[in-house]
């Protein structure tokens, strides 16, 4: 924010010597050169052909048009005033995000937008100008900046923050080539101070500032990310006062207060109701999804909220889910419905105790879960890795034995932070080398946790290292709200409301919060994957299902505008004495949703598996490692 705030007084210095067009060309050329020099080091990939139109739009709006309009406006409008007008960009970004990204805007947010726009009118009036001159030009710069914010968000699901910045900057520079002759003449006549300010603008606010902004935007929705832009005007006024000696008038400050009050109203987050369970298991429990837990019954749970986005999930033509890791492997399991079992082991490995010195190379089963999800839409396939299993090498070894190329993975979604769903990231890193992939997680994914076992010493659960993932090259995207992948084809639920009142989360869990261990039973980082299959309905994939499989499926329909539930698969977390008493009620509520395919896996437990088979008949399909579900 400091970098962007410093741009406004720097523009005032540079535009006087270079002119609006000349400054735009010099600034973007310097930024493009800086990004090009860093690109080989950061291993920037070539963008996909299908993304070029959106990249061109981001470059044209956020770089070319924004620079020209802002530079033109700042020939008359002081930098502090200009920064306040540009601060309305979040309002326009919110409108665009609501229209094109499915981010719902509440009545309070629209009211705040109206107040913010009234503040910009006060600022314009302070300048003695109508909304048809310089103030309107700067306001137009805010609009095109908002287009850039909303347009770059989908790209950040497929590319790194640096890549999105570089693509847009290079595209914007290309669009400025018609003004290159004007820029050459302006450079030859410009004073050293103007040239220095232009170089500063290219390196700091443009190259570095936009890269840092993209990094932040990739980790939250557009509405939340743009909150930080409201700090720019105040900082810009201070910088202008120090650098240029420009003192803002009382009317400008008053308009700024109104504007900031409006945007504060627009982005204020509603309070969420939560009544977390505090009861713990009364006897022996295991650390993760075990079968020997005892309790007098699940604690009451309530955690409900309204998602801040409106989801417009687009249907896909087909989905294939390949189980890369689960608790069970079975070479004799037959095909059933959409389930295609793996071929019998064909590879061989050396074994000294066998005649001939070798044996079949079978698939591995472990207490963990991982699935490769391949979605097909309009002839294009996308591959998502959902969870990675409990051991460093089990998942990637199964991929090798199934002849699946891990380099084709385009994104990773972690259902939650427990190690039986995340440890396989280590093996994936070693298999791929530098990993340039987005990883979608909930912000509480990183929590340090333990399991409190009555009568025994507490047992801490291994947690994933933030530094290790960043060092490996992962683009970690933290989001508690629903988020899209691949042009609205795949939806990650984010945090799931707990509305059934009887699905307890993971009662024995505690988290290290505020320098002490505190109850953390709800596992709020638990999230699921949703795909809408054309002419069929919703596919819901869970990891452990700590949020409760009924809660998750109901929330999926709530997000997807009551589309029918077609298939649900993954861990349902119904094993052990805490959860087994819930099985009849869970199956009643699940039956009311009428799924046609049910694939319980991982921590569902054998009693629940048998009950599901008896209740749902052919809709129940047992899972095994290597099974490919063609949906």
VEXZABA-987215 format. One line per field, with one value per residue (C-alpha): x negated, y, z negated; residue number from 1; residue in one letter. Coordinates in Angstrom, 1 decimal. Each point is the difference from the previous one (the first is absolute). Layout:
N
u = X,...
v = Y,...
w = Z,...
seq = NUM,...
type = A,...
This chain:
631
u = 0.0,-2.9,-1.4,3.3,0.5,-3.4,1.0,2.4,-2.6,-2.6,2.5,0.4,-3.8,-0.4,3.1,-1.1,-3.2,1.2,3.7,2.8,-0.9,-3.7,0.1,2.3,-2.4,-3.2,1.6,1.4,-3.2,-2.1,2.4,0.1,-3.8,-0.3,2.5,-1.7,-3.4,1.6,2.1,-2.8,-0.9,3.6,0.7,2.9,2.0,1.6,3.8,2.5,1.6,3.5,-1.1,-1.5,3.3,0.3,-3.6,0.4,3.0,-2.0,-2.9,2.2,2.1,-2.3,-3.2,0.5,3.4,-0.7,-3.4,1.3,3.1,-1.8,-2.9,2.4,2.1,-3.0,-1.0,2.8,1.1,-2.4,-1.5,1.8,3.4,-0.8,-0.8,3.4,1.8,-1.9,0.9,3.5,-1.3,1.1,3.6,-0.2,-2.0,2.8,2.6,-2.1,-0.7,3.7,0.9,-2.8,-1.6,3.0,-1.0,3.2,0.4,2.4,2.2,-2.4,-2.8,2.1,0.8,-3.6,-0.8,2.5,-1.6,-3.4,1.1,1.5,-3.4,-1.7,2.6,-1.1,-3.6,0.8,2.0,-3.0,-2.0,2.6,0.6,3.0,0.1,-1.0,-3.5,-3.2,1.8,2.1,-3.1,-1.6,3.3,-0.2,-3.4,1.6,2.5,-2.7,-2.0,3.0,0.3,-3.6,0.7,3.0,-1.6,-3.2,1.7,0.8,-3.6,-1.4,1.7,-2.3,-3.2,-2.2,0.3,-3.2,1.2,3.4,-1.8,-2.6,2.6,2.2,-3.0,-1.4,3.4,0.6,-3.4,0.8,3.3,-2.1,-2.2,1.9,-1.2,-3.6,-0.9,1.5,-1.9,-3.3,0.4,1.1,-3.0,-2.4,1.4,0.9,-2.0,-1.9,2.5,2.9,-2.0,-1.0,3.6,1.1,-2.7,1.1,3.6,-0.9,-2.1,1.8,3.7,0.4,-2.2,-0.3,3.3,2.1,-1.8,0.6,3.7,0.5,-1.6,2.6,2.9,-0.7,0.6,3.4,3.0,0.1,2.2,-2.3,-3.2,1.0,0.5,-3.7,0.3,1.9,-3.3,-1.5,1.6,-1.1,-3.6,0.0,1.1,-2.9,-2.5,1.2,-0.3,-3.6,-1.1,1.9,1.1,3.6,2.5,3.4,3.0,2.6,2.6,-2.4,-0.5,3.7,0.7,-2.7,1.6,3.4,-1.6,-1.8,3.1,1.9,-2.5,-0.4,3.8,-0.2,-2.7,1.0,0.3,3.2,-0.4,0.1,1.8,-1.9,0.5,-2.9,0.1,-2.2,0.7,-2.7,0.1,0.4,-2.3,-2.5,-0.2,-2.5,-1.9,1.5,3.3,-0.4,2.5,-0.4,1.5,2.5,2.3,3.4,1.2,-1.0,0.0,2.4,-1.5,1.2,-2.1,2.1,-0.6,1.0,-2.7,-1.1,0.0,2.7,-1.0,0.7,-1.6,-0.1,0.7,-2.8,0.4,-1.7,-2.1,-2.4,-1.1,-3.0,-0.7,-3.8,0.1,2.5,0.1,0.9,-1.5,1.7,-1.1,3.2,2.4,2.3,1.1,3.3,2.0,-2.4,-2.8,-2.8,-2.5,-3.7,-1.6,-1.7,-3.6,-2.2,-3.2,-2.6,-2.6,-3.0,0.7,-2.8,2.3,2.0,-0.8,-1.2,-1.0,3.0,3.7,2.9,0.0,3.3,1.8,-0.5,2.7,-0.4,2.0,0.4,1.8,-0.9,1.9,-0.8,3.1,0.1,2.7,0.9,1.8,0.4,-2.7,-2.6,-1.2,-1.2,-1.6,0.2,-1.7,2.2,-2.0,-3.3,0.2,-1.8,-3.5,-2.6,-0.2,3.2,2.0,-2.7,-1.0,3.6,0.0,-3.1,1.5,3.2,-2.0,1.4,-2.3,-0.1,-1.2,3.5,1.5,1.1,1.2,0.0,2.8,-0.6,3.2,-1.5,-3.3,-0.1,-3.2,1.8,1.1,-3.1,-3.2,-0.1,-0.9,-3.6,-0.2,1.7,-2.7,-2.8,1.6,0.6,-2.9,1.0,3.8,1.8,3.6,2.8,0.9,3.5,0.4,2.0,-1.8,0.2,-1.8,-3.3,1.3,-2.2,2.2,0.1,2.4,1.0,0.2,1.6,-2.3,-2.9,-2.5,1.2,-1.2,-1.0,1.0,-2.7,0.8,-1.1,-2.9,1.0,-3.6,-0.6,2.9,-1.0,-3.6,1.1,1.7,3.6,2.4,1.9,3.5,1.8,3.8,2.8,2.7,1.0,-2.4,0.0,-2.5,-0.1,2.5,2.7,-0.3,-1.1,1.0,-1.9,2.5,-2.3,1.3,3.2,2.9,0.9,3.8,1.1,-0.7,-1.2,-3.1,-2.7,-3.2,-2.9,0.7,-3.4,-1.9,-1.8,-1.9,-2.9,1.7,-1.1,-2.9,2.2,1.7,3.7,2.9,0.2,2.7,1.5,-3.0,1.2,-2.6,1.8,1.2,1.3,-0.1,3.2,0.5,3.3,0.2,2.2,3.4,-0.8,-0.6,-2.6,-3.1,-1.3,-3.4,-1.0,-3.3,0.8,3.4,-0.6,2.6,2.5,1.0,3.6,-1.2,-2.3,2.6,2.6,-2.4,-1.0,3.7,0.3,-2.9,1.0,3.6,1.6,-1.4,0.6,-2.7,-1.2,-3.0,-1.9,-3.3,-2.9,-0.3,3.2,-1.6,2.5,-2.3,-0.4,2.4,0.2,1.4,1.6,3.1,0.6,0.0,3.8,0.8,-2.8,1.3,3.6,-1.1,-2.3,2.9,2.2,-2.6,0.4,-3.5,-0.4,-3.6,-1.5,-3.7,-0.9,-3.8,-2.8,1.3,3.7,-0.5,1.1,3.3,1.1,-1.1,2.2,2.9,-0.3,-0.1,3.1,1.8,-0.9,-0.5,-1.6,-0.7,-2.6,-3.3,-3.0,-3.2,-3.4,-3.4,-0.3,3.8,1.0,3.5,1.3,2.8
v = 0.0,2.3,-0.6,0.8,3.0,1.4,-0.3,3.0,2.7,-1.7,0.3,3.7,0.4,-2.2,1.0,3.6,-0.9,-3.0,0.5,-2.6,-2.2,0.3,-0.8,-3.0,-1.5,0.6,-1.3,-3.2,-0.6,0.2,-2.3,-2.5,-0.1,-0.5,-2.9,-1.5,0.0,-1.8,-2.5,-2.6,-0.1,-0.5,-2.5,1.8,-2.3,0.8,0.7,-2.2,1.1,0.1,2.4,2.6,2.0,0.5,0.8,2.6,1.5,0.3,1.6,2.4,1.1,-0.3,1.2,1.9,1.8,0.5,1.6,2.3,1.1,0.5,1.9,2.2,0.8,0.8,2.8,1.9,-2.0,0.0,-3.4,-0.3,0.8,-2.4,-2.8,0.6,-0.3,-3.1,-1.5,-0.5,-2.9,-2.5,1.1,-0.6,-3.2,-1.2,0.6,-1.9,-2.9,-0.3,-0.1,-2.2,-1.8,-0.9,2.0,1.1,3.6,0.7,3.0,1.4,-0.3,1.8,2.8,0.4,0.3,2.8,1.8,-0.4,1.4,3.0,0.6,0.0,2.6,2.2,-0.3,0.9,3.0,1.2,0.2,2.3,-2.6,-1.9,-3.7,0.6,1.3,-1.1,-1.6,-2.1,-1.1,-1.2,-1.7,-1.8,-1.2,-1.6,-1.8,-1.6,-0.9,-1.8,-1.9,-1.1,-1.1,-2.1,-1.3,-1.2,-2.0,-3.0,0.0,-0.3,-3.4,-1.3,2.2,1.5,3.6,0.9,-1.6,1.8,3.3,-0.7,-1.1,3.1,2.4,-1.3,0.1,3.6,1.0,-1.4,2.0,3.1,-0.5,2.6,2.7,-1.1,2.8,2.6,-1.6,0.2,3.7,0.6,-1.9,2.1,3.2,-1.1,1.2,-2.5,0.3,-1.1,-2.9,-1.2,0.2,-2.1,-2.7,-0.1,-0.4,-2.9,-1.9,0.6,0.7,-1.9,-3.1,-0.6,1.6,-2.0,-3.2,0.4,0.9,-3.1,-2.1,1.4,-0.3,-3.6,-0.8,1.6,1.1,3.4,1.7,-0.9,0.7,3.5,1.1,0.8,2.5,2.3,0.7,1.5,3.5,0.7,-1.1,1.9,3.2,-0.3,-0.8,2.9,2.3,-1.1,-0.3,2.8,2.2,-0.3,0.6,-1.5,2.3,-0.7,-0.8,-2.6,-1.5,0.0,-1.7,-2.5,-0.8,-0.5,-2.3,-2.1,-0.2,-1.3,-2.7,-1.0,-0.5,-2.0,-2.4,-0.5,-3.7,-1.2,-1.8,-3.7,-2.1,-2.8,-2.2,-2.3,-3.2,-0.3,-3.5,-2.6,-3.7,-1.8,-2.9,-1.4,1.7,-0.2,2.9,-0.2,-1.6,-3.1,-2.8,-0.1,3.3,-0.1,2.7,0.6,1.8,2.8,3.6,2.5,2.0,3.2,2.0,1.7,3.0,1.4,-0.4,3.4,-1.2,-1.1,-3.1,-0.5,-3.4,-0.9,-3.7,-2.1,-2.8,-2.8,-0.7,-2.8,-0.5,-2.4,-1.1,0.4,-0.9,-1.6,-2.5,-2.9,-1.8,-3.0,-1.6,-2.1,2.9,-0.1,3.0,1.5,2.8,2.9,-1.7,-1.5,-2.0,0.0,-2.7,-2.8,0.9,-0.1,1.5,-2.1,0.7,-2.0,-2.3,-2.3,-2.5,-0.7,-2.6,2.0,2.9,2.2,0.6,2.2,3.7,0.5,3.2,1.4,0.6,2.2,1.8,3.2,1.4,1.4,0.3,1.3,1.9,0.5,2.3,0.2,3.1,1.0,-2.5,1.3,-2.0,1.3,-2.0,0.7,-1.9,-0.2,-0.9,-1.9,-2.9,-0.8,-1.0,1.9,-2.5,-2.0,2.2,0.8,-3.7,-1.0,2.6,-1.6,-3.4,1.2,1.8,3.5,2.9,2.4,2.8,0.2,1.2,3.6,0.8,-1.6,0.2,-1.1,-1.0,1.0,0.1,-3.5,-1.9,-3.0,2.3,2.1,-1.9,-1.2,3.6,-0.9,-2.8,2.1,2.7,-2.5,-1.6,3.3,2.2,3.6,0.0,2.8,-0.8,1.7,-1.6,0.9,-0.2,1.6,2.5,-2.3,-2.8,1.0,-0.4,-1.8,-2.7,-2.9,-2.7,-0.2,-3.6,-0.3,-1.8,0.2,2.6,2.4,-0.9,2.8,-0.4,0.7,3.2,1.3,2.5,3.3,0.7,-3.4,0.5,3.5,-1.2,-2.7,2.5,-0.6,2.9,-0.3,1.4,0.4,0.6,-0.8,0.9,-2.0,0.3,-1.1,-1.9,-0.2,2.5,-0.9,-3.7,-1.1,1.5,-0.2,0.4,1.8,-0.1,-2.0,1.0,-2.5,0.0,-3.6,0.5,-3.6,-0.4,0.9,0.6,-1.6,0.5,-1.1,2.6,3.0,2.8,2.2,3.5,3.0,-1.8,-2.8,-3.2,0.7,-2.2,-0.1,-2.7,1.5,-0.3,3.1,-0.5,-3.1,0.7,-2.0,0.0,0.5,-0.6,0.3,-2.8,0.9,-1.8,-1.8,2.4,0.7,-2.0,0.6,-1.3,0.1,-0.6,-1.1,1.7,1.5,2.6,-2.9,-1.6,1.2,3.6,-0.1,-1.4,2.5,2.9,-1.2,0.2,3.3,1.4,-1.5,1.3,-3.3,-2.1,-3.7,-2.0,-2.7,-1.5,0.4,-1.7,0.2,-0.3,0.3,-0.3,-2.4,-2.5,-0.5,0.3,3.8,-0.1,-3.5,1.0,2.6,-2.4,-0.5,3.7,0.9,-2.6,1.2,3.6,-1.2,-2.1,3.1,1.5,-3.1,-0.4,-2.5,-0.8,-0.3,-0.9,0.0,-0.1,0.5,0.7,-0.9,-3.2,-3.6,0.2,3.0,-1.6,-3.0,2.2,2.1,-3.2,-1.3,3.3,1.2,-3.2,0.4,3.7,-1.0,-0.7,-1.2,1.9,-1.5,1.6,0.4,0.0,2.4,1.5,1.2,2.3
w = 0.0,-0.7,3.4,1.7,-2.2,1.0,3.7,-0.2,-0.9,2.3,2.9,-0.7,0.3,3.1,2.0,0.1,2.0,2.0,0.6,-0.7,3.0,-0.4,-3.7,0.7,2.6,-2.1,-3.3,1.6,2.0,-3.1,-1.9,2.9,0.1,-3.7,0.1,3.1,-1.9,-2.9,2.1,0.7,-3.7,-1.0,2.8,1.6,2.2,3.3,-0.4,1.5,3.3,-1.5,-2.7,2.4,0.5,-3.8,-0.3,2.8,-1.8,-3.3,1.9,1.9,-3.0,-3.0,1.7,3.2,-0.6,-3.7,0.6,2.8,-2.0,-3.3,1.6,2.0,-3.1,-2.2,2.2,-1.7,-3.1,-2.9,-1.0,-3.3,1.6,2.8,-2.4,-1.8,3.3,1.0,-3.4,1.3,2.1,-2.6,0.5,3.7,-0.6,-2.3,2.7,2.6,-2.4,-0.7,3.7,1.3,-2.9,-2.1,-3.0,-1.6,-1.2,-2.9,-0.4,-2.5,2.6,2.6,-2.5,-0.8,3.7,0.3,-2.9,1.5,3.3,-1.8,-1.6,3.5,1.1,-3.0,1.0,3.6,-1.2,-2.0,3.2,1.6,2.7,1.3,0.6,3.6,-0.4,-1.8,-3.0,2.3,1.8,-3.2,-1.0,3.4,-1.1,-3.1,2.2,2.3,-3.1,-1.3,3.3,-0.6,-3.6,1.1,3.2,-1.6,-2.7,2.2,1.4,-3.5,-0.3,2.8,-0.2,-2.6,-1.2,1.8,3.3,0.0,-0.7,2.8,2.5,-0.6,0.0,3.2,1.7,-1.2,1.3,3.4,0.1,-0.6,3.0,2.2,-2.5,0.1,2.4,-2.3,-2.9,1.8,0.6,-3.5,-1.5,2.1,-1.5,-3.6,-3.0,-2.1,-2.8,2.2,1.4,-3.5,-1.1,3.0,-0.6,-3.7,1.1,2.3,-2.5,-3.3,0.3,3.3,0.1,-3.8,-1.1,2.5,-0.8,-3.7,0.7,2.1,-2.8,-2.4,2.5,0.6,-3.6,-0.5,1.9,1.9,-2.6,-2.9,1.8,1.1,-3.7,-0.2,2.9,-2.3,-1.8,3.2,-0.1,-3.6,0.8,3.3,-1.7,-2.5,2.7,2.1,-3.0,-0.7,3.7,1.7,-2.9,1.1,-2.8,0.5,-0.6,-2.6,2.6,1.5,-3.4,-0.7,3.3,-0.9,-3.3,1.7,2.6,-2.6,-2.1,3.0,0.8,-3.6,-0.1,3.3,-1.2,-3.7,-0.6,-1.6,-3.4,0.2,-2.6,-1.4,-3.1,0.0,-1.8,-3.1,-1.1,0.5,0.4,-3.3,0.7,2.4,3.4,2.8,1.5,3.5,1.2,-2.2,-0.8,-3.8,-1.3,-2.8,-1.2,-1.5,3.3,2.2,-1.3,1.4,2.9,1.7,2.5,2.6,2.3,3.4,2.7,1.3,3.6,2.4,1.9,3.7,0.5,3.6,1.0,1.4,2.6,-2.0,-3.1,-0.7,-3.6,-0.5,-3.6,-0.5,-3.7,-2.4,-2.8,2.2,3.1,1.5,3.3,0.2,-0.4,3.2,2.0,-1.1,1.6,0.7,-1.9,2.1,-2.0,0.7,2.1,-2.0,-0.9,3.1,-1.2,-1.7,-2.7,-1.2,-3.0,-1.2,-1.6,3.1,2.7,3.0,-2.4,0.6,-1.0,1.2,-0.9,-1.7,-0.8,-3.5,-2.6,-3.0,-2.6,2.1,3.0,3.4,3.3,3.4,1.4,3.8,1.3,3.7,1.3,3.7,0.9,-2.5,-2.9,-3.4,-2.7,-3.8,-2.7,-3.1,-3.1,0.1,-2.5,-3.3,1.1,2.0,2.9,0.0,2.3,2.5,0.1,0.8,2.7,1.5,-0.1,1.5,2.7,-1.0,0.8,-3.1,2.2,1.6,-3.4,0.3,-3.5,-3.5,-2.5,-3.6,-1.8,-3.4,-1.9,-1.4,1.0,1.5,2.8,0.4,-0.5,3.6,1.0,-1.0,2.6,2.7,-0.6,0.4,3.1,1.8,-1.3,-0.2,-0.2,1.6,-1.0,-1.9,-3.3,-1.3,-3.8,-2.8,-2.2,-3.0,1.9,-1.7,-3.5,-2.5,-1.5,-2.4,-1.1,-3.6,-1.1,-3.4,-2.4,2.4,1.1,2.7,3.5,2.3,3.7,2.6,1.9,3.4,0.2,1.7,0.7,1.6,2.4,0.9,0.5,2.4,2.2,-0.9,0.4,-3.2,0.2,-3.4,0.2,-2.4,2.5,3.0,3.0,3.6,2.1,3.8,1.3,-2.7,0.8,-3.5,-3.3,-3.3,-2.8,-2.5,-3.5,-0.4,-2.3,-2.7,0.1,-0.8,-3.7,-0.4,2.1,-2.6,2.0,-1.8,-3.8,-1.4,2.0,-1.5,1.6,-1.2,-0.2,-1.9,-1.6,-1.4,1.1,0.6,1.2,3.8,0.7,3.2,2.3,1.9,2.7,1.2,3.6,3.0,3.8,2.1,3.7,1.9,2.5,3.0,0.0,-3.3,-2.9,-2.6,-0.8,-3.6,-1.0,-3.7,-1.7,-3.6,-0.1,-3.4,0.8,0.3,3.3,-0.4,-0.7,3.0,2.4,-1.1,0.3,3.5,1.1,-1.8,1.9,3.4,-0.2,-1.0,2.8,-0.8,-1.7,2.5,-1.7,-3.3,-0.7,-2.5,-3.7,-2.0,-3.4,-1.5,-1.8,-3.7,-2.9,0.2,3.5,0.5,-1.9,2.6,2.9,0.2,-0.1,2.5,2.4,-0.4,0.8,2.8,1.5,0.1,2.4,2.3,1.3,2.8,-0.8,-3.5,-0.4,-3.7,-0.6,-2.4,-3.5,0.7,-2.0,0.7,-2.0,2.0,3.3,-0.7,-1.1,3.2,2.2,-1.7,0.3,3.5,1.9,3.4,-0.6,-2.6,1.7,-2.1,0.7,0.5,0.9,3.8,0.7,2.7,-0.2,3.4,-0.8
seq = 1,2,3,4,5,6,7,8,9,10,11,12,13,14,15,16,17,18,19,20,21,22,23,24,25,26,27,28,29,30,31,32,33,34,35,36,37,38,39,40,41,42,43,44,45,46,47,48,49,50,51,52,53,54,55,56,57,58,59,60,61,62,63,64,65,66,67,68,69,70,71,72,73,74,75,76,77,78,79,80,81,82,83,84,85,86,87,88,89,90,91,92,93,94,95,96,97,98,99,100,101,102,103,104,105,106,107,108,109,110,111,112,113,114,115,116,117,118,119,120,121,122,123,124,125,126,127,128,129,130,131,132,133,134,135,136,137,138,139,140,141,142,143,144,145,146,147,148,149,150,151,152,153,154,155,156,157,158,159,160,161,162,163,164,165,166,167,168,169,170,171,172,173,174,175,176,177,178,179,180,181,182,183,184,185,186,187,188,189,190,191,192,193,194,195,196,197,198,199,200,201,202,203,204,205,206,207,208,209,210,211,212,213,214,215,216,217,218,219,220,221,222,223,224,225,226,227,228,229,230,231,232,233,234,235,236,237,238,239,240,241,242,243,244,245,246,247,248,249,250,251,252,253,254,255,256,257,258,259,260,261,262,263,264,265,266,267,268,269,270,271,272,273,274,275,276,277,278,279,280,281,282,283,284,285,286,287,288,289,290,291,292,293,294,295,296,297,298,299,300,301,302,303,304,305,306,307,308,309,310,311,312,313,314,315,316,317,318,319,320,321,322,323,324,325,326,327,328,329,330,331,332,333,334,335,336,337,338,339,340,341,342,343,344,345,346,347,348,349,350,351,352,353,354,355,356,357,358,359,360,361,362,363,364,365,366,367,368,369,370,371,372,373,374,375,376,377,378,379,380,381,382,383,384,385,386,387,388,389,390,391,392,393,394,395,396,397,398,399,400,401,402,403,404,405,406,407,408,409,410,411,412,413,414,415,416,417,418,419,420,421,422,423,424,425,426,427,428,429,430,431,432,433,434,435,436,437,438,439,440,441,442,443,444,445,446,447,448,449,450,451,452,453,454,455,456,457,458,459,460,461,462,463,464,465,466,467,468,469,470,471,472,473,474,475,476,477,478,479,480,481,482,483,484,485,486,487,488,489,490,491,492,493,494,495,496,497,498,499,500,501,502,503,504,505,506,507,508,509,510,511,512,513,514,515,516,517,518,519,520,521,522,523,524,525,526,527,528,529,530,531,532,533,534,535,536,537,538,539,540,541,542,543,544,545,546,547,548,549,550,551,552,553,554,555,556,557,558,559,560,561,562,563,564,565,566,567,568,569,570,571,572,573,574,575,576,577,578,579,580,581,582,583,584,585,586,587,588,589,590,591,592,593,594,595,596,597,598,599,600,601,602,603,604,605,606,607,608,609,610,611,612,613,614,615,616,617,618,619,620,621,622,623,624,625,626,627,628,629,630,631
type = X,X,X,X,X,X,X,X,X,X,X,X,X,X,X,X,X,X,X,X,X,X,X,X,X,X,X,X,X,X,X,X,X,X,X,X,X,X,X,X,X,X,X,X,X,X,X,X,X,X,X,X,X,X,X,X,X,X,X,X,X,X,X,X,X,X,X,X,X,X,X,X,X,X,X,X,X,X,X,X,X,X,X,X,X,X,X,X,X,X,X,X,X,X,X,X,X,X,X,X,X,X,X,X,X,X,X,X,X,X,X,X,X,X,X,X,X,X,X,X,X,X,X,X,X,X,X,X,X,X,X,X,X,X,X,X,X,X,X,X,X,X,X,X,X,X,X,X,X,X,X,X,X,X,X,X,X,X,X,X,X,X,X,X,X,X,X,X,X,X,X,X,X,X,X,X,X,X,X,X,X,X,X,X,X,X,X,X,X,X,X,X,X,X,X,X,X,X,X,X,X,X,X,X,X,X,X,X,X,X,X,X,X,X,X,X,X,X,X,X,X,X,X,X,X,X,X,X,X,X,X,X,X,X,X,X,X,X,X,X,X,X,X,X,X,X,X,X,X,X,X,X,X,X,X,X,X,X,X,X,X,X,X,X,X,X,X,X,X,X,X,X,X,X,X,X,X,X,X,X,X,X,X,X,X,X,X,X,X,X,X,X,X,X,X,X,X,X,X,X,X,X,X,X,X,X,X,X,X,X,X,X,X,X,X,X,X,X,X,X,X,X,X,X,X,X,X,X,X,X,X,X,X,X,X,X,X,X,X,X,X,X,X,X,X,X,X,X,X,X,X,X,X,X,X,X,X,X,X,X,X,X,X,X,X,X,X,X,X,X,X,X,X,X,X,X,X,X,X,X,X,X,X,X,X,X,X,X,X,X,X,X,X,X,X,X,X,X,X,X,X,X,X,X,X,X,X,X,X,X,X,X,X,X,X,X,X,X,X,X,X,X,X,X,X,X,X,X,X,X,X,X,X,X,X,X,X,X,X,X,X,X,X,X,X,X,X,X,X,X,X,X,X,X,X,X,X,X,X,X,X,X,X,X,X,X,X,X,X,X,X,X,X,X,X,X,X,X,X,X,X,X,X,X,X,X,X,X,X,X,X,X,X,X,X,X,X,X,X,X,X,X,X,X,X,X,X,X,X,X,X,X,X,X,X,X,X,X,X,X,X,X,X,X,X,X,X,X,X,X,X,X,X,X,X,X,X,X,X,X,X,X,X,X,X,X,X,X,X,X,X,X,X,X,X,X,X,X,X,X,X,X,X,X,X,X,X,X,X,X,X,X,X,X,X,X,X,X,X,X,X,X,X,X,X,X,X,X,X,X,X,X,X,X,X,X,X,X,X,X,X,X,X,X,X,X,X,X,X,X,X,X,X,X,X,X,X,X,X,X,X,X,X,X,X,X,X,X,X,X,X
